[in-house]
Amino acid sequence: MAFGLTRTLKNEIARLAPHTATTVADASIAFVPAGPWFPRTAPKLKDPDAVRRVTATMALPKVARPEEVAHAVVFLASDRLAGHVSGQTIAVAGGMEGRWLWRPEEVETEIA
């Protein structure tokens, strides 16, 4: 959905005003629980075996921090930095491939 919707949206927005449309897709992100809202991935991120299984499929075998995704959003929101980027889905996923790149025991599970 992100790919097709983003590409269609960039064409429609271009007709109305010279703006860009991009999507940021993320993988597992470490959130610090705050208030009554608690991400559904948080319990899984407390399980070292689950973290190893997920991050073993990433070129950068670590769980993303919210600020790492925010950096991509800031880049894309800047006309100066990303003024000619439109209709793209940017994956902030540590190079996730869906196949093991690391043996699970090689992956550090601590979330800094």
HUBEL-V903557 format. One line per field, one symbol per residue. burial: I if it has 24 or more other C-alpha atoms within 12 Angstrom, else O. Layout:
burial=???
//
This chain:
burial=OOOOOIOOIIOOOOOOOOOIIIIIIIIIIIIOOOOOOOOOOOOOIOOOOIIIIIIIIIOOIIIIOOOIIOOIIOOIOOOOOOOOIIIIIIOIIIIIOOOOOOOOOOIOIOIO
//
